[in-house]
Amino acid sequence: MRKNIVLLLAVLNFHYAISTDPEIEAEELKARDFIQFLNKKTAENANKASLAHWAYASNITDANLQNQLAVDAEVAKEDKQYWLETIKFNWKTFTDYDLKRQFKKYSKLGTSALPEEKLNRLNKIISDMQKIYSTAKICAYDDPEKCNLALEPELTNILANSQNADELKHVWLEWRKAVGPHCRKLFEEYVDLSNEAARLNNYTDNGENWLDSYEDPQIKQQIESLWEQMKPLYLQIHAYVRFQLRKKYGDIVSEKGPIPAHLLGNMWSQTWRNVAKFTLPYPEKKDEDLTEELRKQNYTVEKIFRTSEDFFKSINLTEMPEIFWERSILEKPKDREIVCHASAWDFFDGKDFRIKQCTEVTIEHFKTAHHEMGHIEYYLQYKNQPVKYRRGANSGFHEAVGDLISLSVQSRKHLRKLGLLKSETDDPENTLNNLFQIGLDKITFLPFGYLMDLWRWDVFSGKVTPDNYNCKWWELREKYQGIEPPINRSEADFDPAAKYHIVASVPYIRYFVSFVIQFQFHRAVCEKAGQYVPNDPSKPLYECDIYQNTEAGNALKKMLQLGSSRPWPDAIEVLTGQRTMDASGLLEYFKPLQTWLEAENKKNGVFIGWETSTKGKNVMIK
């Protein structure tokens, strides 16, 4: 490999010597050829690494792990050699914007800046934590001999469907016992090594490293401002749900305190749709069971994904390549352990794109399929960009694109087009029930999406230290979400590790950003489709469906094709005409729901906000 670089530089010097173009500075001329070579090598290495990671994630064995670590080490060594050549160029003086931008991206080496032994250790730690998470099992509440319950699908289904508070508490606690304590020491070491890598890339800590991709020194303040803009809406839905849960479960739920985390239908209390069955604004308005309807109409897992593909094709985006159908894993294999967390994969060769998802025939997985395929669609649109531009304009863009499509897919209008909803029209009460259920997915997620990285930023900066990891975690969950653990927690526990993105080292603020900008995108494409007209009650934003509208699709395509070749304000402007992230689209979408919640909470004399949790006060620090 070193011989390749020497040969390349000799060719570049020769090229420079015979160049007769006086307008191109000598170094830029050499740099253009070098970046072309570097893009080719980087794509090859990314492909090699992705194949190794896929092999392990789709078959968790020690042999596959060792192969993944070996490939990562080999790629890191090559990347470091190319980086050493890259930083010899005085790229900050380049006049060519695109060339300068590519060099800037290549000038950050990432974790490969670590010495080889430490890099191998960091990769091993992350893989070990992922294995603990992905292979953890617990025993059943009513059968202590049955100890093969995994997160997907068993625990997820229990939390979604059981209304036995003791069973919910058991599942919540046992999952955290099965994962947290086993990851804690590994996580402490992971923090140290991640920070060391960040400092080698000229960041103060890994939190600053993660935020650098936003290319905005004020990004934290922007995100805080967005949260403050949406907080009043969250407080209303929180107060209403707590009131309804108290009616359901009695004194387990206090009148004015945080909500017990195990009662919200989700392992992490990040979305609350599963409590809709007993919290709907108009419970007497029984809606059709969409999961039951999918099964009644003989939907298979493949049919779910083909239906998703049809949506993208209908708006003039790209169909899935044949290799996608051949190599994706769309159902949980029975013969091996895999990482079930749904994910979309780009193999950096312009041809190979896959989804890995333990799909079941449910309406939730129907929406997830559209979300994951949204990632694939983004990959397809920017596949011809230089390799460093093959990513979202910022990390939130990728997450927003799939959810943008889901906003149309879950509209009543679209569900009727698919024949999944049999009723011909909606009355105002049905409409509000539907909006409320979407709010239980979208509004309730916002503080969780925010606090995940608030906690990690403070961990990386040293503000939160290992002796108060869990305490600070619950301080944030109470402060922003207004939830509390079902029993007192201590520093013997490590509850953050119960969430995949913590152990897998995946930044999370992208999801908060995506939940804001997806509505901003939705408003833009709906206006282009003529499906939404501001201040026209006959065309509200929440009823928009862009299915089969190529004008909306073509507008979206222009933004997607940019990848990260321009800063995100340029990309968002292409679609929306705005250069900042704006929560007004989300607030417009949920405006009828917020108006109803405010009136209903006032009528019931419901306390807005929450008093300090007694459990929070008793968290022990050892």
Phi, psi and omega in degrees: 000319178299325178297325178300316182294316180300316180296317180298313182296326176296318178295319180297318179297321178294317180301315179299319184297326183265358183291138180243010182271101184290344184279344181257120180299147186305316185290324178294325178298313177296322185294325180297317178291322180296317183293328177295315176299316184294320178299318180297313181293321180295318178297319179297316180292321178296322177296315181299315181292319181296320178297320180292320179292321177297316182302319180286314183296334182261002177195091187283095176229159178297323180296317179292326177294314180299321178294318179299314181295321179294317178295316178303318181294318180296315180295318180299320180296316178294316180302320181294321178297317179293324179295319179300325176286323182300314186285355174285339179282141178274061192294336182294343179266359183296144178267340179282113186302312184296316179297315180298319181294319178295318178296322178300317180292321179287341183286347176260114187276336183078209185292342179296348176292341179293152169304150189307315182298319180288324177297315178300321179293316179300312179298322179294319180299312181297317179296320179296317179296320178297321179295316178304313182296313189282341182250002182296140177226153175229169179270152180291149180299318185258008181207089184295349177273343181267097189240041181238026182277118179263165178302312177247123001260350195298305185293321178301318181291322178297312180296329181285328192244332182288144173240020175269108186301325180291320178294319179298318179296317179301310182297315181302312184288316185292326177298317181291327175293324185287339185244305192307301184300330181285341182258346192301306182295322177299318182296319179301317179292321177303317180298314181299314182290322178296319178294321178298317177297319180297317180295326177292343175259017176070030170254157179286328178198177186289334176297316177296322177301312181299322184279346184298331183295343178281348175054038182210112181296344180260016187298322179298318180293322177298316182294318178299319179296320177298317179298315180298327178294326185260348185303318180302324177294316179299317181301325180290315182288326176299312182297318181294314181295318178301317179301316181288323178294325178295322176295326182281313189251355178076217190288354172303329179256120182282159183291325186234001184266185174295159179275134175300129191295333185281354185260007188257011170081010185210142185302330184245005183057031183271331171225148191241016186303330184289351173265004181300329185301336177232020177231004183303144176303321180234081187296335180288344178275084183289124181265166179286143179277106186289328175296315178298321181293320176303315182289322179297325181271015175060037172293134171253174176299316180296321180296325176301313182287328176293324177295320177298313179302320180301324179298311182296318178297325184292339179254020175072028169265186195264138176288159179290135177294157183301326181296333176300313182289331181284325192248348177292153171248108188254352176226155180289121179294150180269346189258003183196163176274137173226165172282108188281344181304123185300137182206152177246141190235135172247124183261011167062024174244005179077004184231322191260113178223136186217159170241140171240116184206132177275072190284139168239160182277085176223162180292330178294315179288334173300315179289320179299322179300319177295321180297309182296322178292335173299321174300313180300319180298320177299313178305315183296324184287326182254015186297339181268001175287157169307150192302325181289346177265000183275070177197171180293158180303321157221171189296336178289335181299315182302313182293327184290328187295313178297318180292329176303314179295321180297330178298322175287317185299322183269005175291148181300324180300314183289320180299328175289320178301324180280349182080013179276338178248120187272332180295146186273331181219167176244140168267169184303328182288318174301317181299316181292320176303317180294317179296322178297317180295322176294321177299326178293340173273314193267307185293315185292340180286333192306309181293326177296315178300332180278313191285337180306314180270339170304316179295313184290325176302318180288329175294311181296325182281348181091357178294323173254122184253165184305332182283355174222028177308305188287323179300311181293327176301313182285333173300315180290321181293326175286314185298316186263320183267335185070040175236164179220157178288157180291335174223167178301140178249158180223179178283000169284342177264160174218076189292333177303329183290351177288353179252129186306316187295335177290310184285335182268002179059046179253116177304146189244344183298340176304325183287321175300311179303317183294326181290339175276307189284340177298325178285327174296315176296316183301315180298320181294311182290329179290324175294318180295328181277354183072018182267345179226130176231118181307136177066014175253105184297344179277349179225066180287157184296324185288349178261001184290139174221116183269007178309131177071014179255104185286334178296316177296317181296320180294323178295318178296319182302319181301320179289317183297323184295339179292334188054228176249029181290342175230156175302152187301328177300327176294318182292316182293329179293326180303320183269319191252342186081359179252156180245007178230159173284139190218125182274000185294333177295315177299315181294325176294317181300316185263011184305314179298324180291317180298318179300316180293316181300317180299317180292318182293318179294321178295317181299321183271001181062036185282137178288129179262128185098200180203148174277164183297137180288136174291329178293322178299322181292332185265006178297122184273142174248117183257000000 
